[in-house]
């Protein structure tokens, strides 16, 4: 199996562990770790743990500190095309509190590039990225495209990427929402839309739907309308899936959580992997129940680890 993952918000993840965090005091960590991250980076790591060399990662990286990201990516054994762009790789800091089990993530977005020379470099980087993607799609069974796209890239970037994947005939899983997703749907339909309940309601509904049965009906209706698969994760609550209008619901696995950051990305990897596997074995008809179970298992294993986006430390 071969899956291309595309991450436009490449990240250096700093995970710091504390006994307890006191907001009005100096807090010293017990230890901390550095990892290559970003939604599709996390997904690629999990895919490679499910099947060696399964994932091929494409991502831009800010030239000012890209050496650090490249070093971390190499340590994880990524097969990747990392494309230099102006600016910095963004940093995220995960804070884990052992005493309470609480976790939070601080995201420091990369600054926008406004100089004319930067714009020229970004245009060249975009051309290279799209060429790399076209080559990768020819060898891939699927494209997993997840996360935000920084404002340095053209507004229609996601639309053109998704259209390329659909035209190439590969399975397309997207994990983004709102205007970006609606813009894509005006041009093409991803095979799988994986978002959380708040994102689904924010994209397709006028108000948030708190009632599970109403949410299931709404997801089923949208899946039937789009003739695709929609998967809605809900944290510790059951996961809702719909495939061409047929609905599914899968319970989450209860674990002693260490770090829940990256659980959604790990779920996406497991779901897509099993979706492709069962689809190939069953005349292009995926087994959604098995895919939900695999995604749930991957998310649970990630929650048990300090490292973000992984099945094991």
Beta strands, then each sheet from edge to edge (+ up, - down):
strand 1: 3-7
strand 2: 11-18
strand 3: 31-37
strand 4: 55-62
strand 5: 80-85
strand 6: 90-97
strand 7: 103-108
strand 8: 142-146
strand 9: 171-175
strand 10: 192-196
strand 11: 229-234
strand 12: 237-243
strand 13: 246-250
sheet 1: 5+ 4+ 1+ 8+ 9+ 10+ 11+ 12- 13+
sheet 2: 3+ 2- 6- 7+
end
